[in-house]
Amino acid sequence: MLRRRKKRNISHFRRKKVDTSKYLKDYYVDNQLAYISCNVESYDDIIDHYSVPDYEDLNPDFVAFIEENAEHIPLEYPIVLEITGHVFNMTQKQIIIETINDYYNMKLGDTQLDMNDNNKRCLLLVVLSVIAWTLYFALDVDHHYIFMIDFLSWYFIWFLAETILFDRQVIKDKKNSYGQLSSMKVLFRKKFVDDEVPLTVEQQIIDEILEDNVTDRP
C-alpha cells in the first residue's frame, strides 16, 4: 500500500505542469516591456562599497538579483530596471547607470572574445581533421600507425562537433543574454507602485533603450 502511494505521488509530480506565460505576465511583462523592480536602502546596495571613485563596480548581490530575474524574461522583451526605495542625487544616478552599462558591456565583450576563440578552435579542428584523414587514406592499410591516425581523425571530428553544437550555443546564449542586459533601461522611482505604463510612455521607453538614456519617474 505504501509503495503504491509513493508511485502515485511520483507519477503526479512528474505530470505536474505550470503555465509559464501566466507567471511571466504577472511578474515581469507589461505589454511590450519586461520589468525588474529592485528595492534598495542605500547607494551601497548597488555600488560595491569597496569601490573607489571613478572605478565603481556593482554590488555582487545586486548583480545576482538582476540576473536571476532576467533568466525568466524571453529575449524578445526589452528590460526595464526600476530602482526604488531610496532617493539618489543626480551624480549618484549617473554613476549607477554608467556602472550598470559598463558592467554588462564588459560581459558582452567577454562573450565576443569567447566567440572568436570558438571560431579559431573550430578552424584548427577542421585543419587537423583534414590532415588526419589525408594521412589515413594516404598510408597503407597495414601501416602500424594507421589505427592511431584513424582514432585521431574521429577524435578531431567529435571534438569539432561538440565545439560547434554545444560550446558555441552556450556562448551564443550568454551573448544574447548580456546583449539584452547591456541595453537595459534604468528608471528611478521614490516608491514602488504596480501601475500600468501608458502605451505612449512605453513606446518612449523602448526608443530610449536604444539611446541608453536614463529616465526618472515620479
Salt bridges, closest charged atoms under 4 A:
ASP26 OD2 - LYS22 NZ 3.03
ASP48 OD1 - HIS49 ND1 3.92
GLU82 OE2 - ARG189 NH1 3.19
GLU82 OE2 - ARG217 NH1 2.87
ASP195 OD2 - ARG189 NH2 3.46
ASP195 OD1 - ARG217 NH2 3.77
GLU208 OE1 - LYS185 NZ 3.10
ASP216 OD1 - LYS93 NZ 2.84
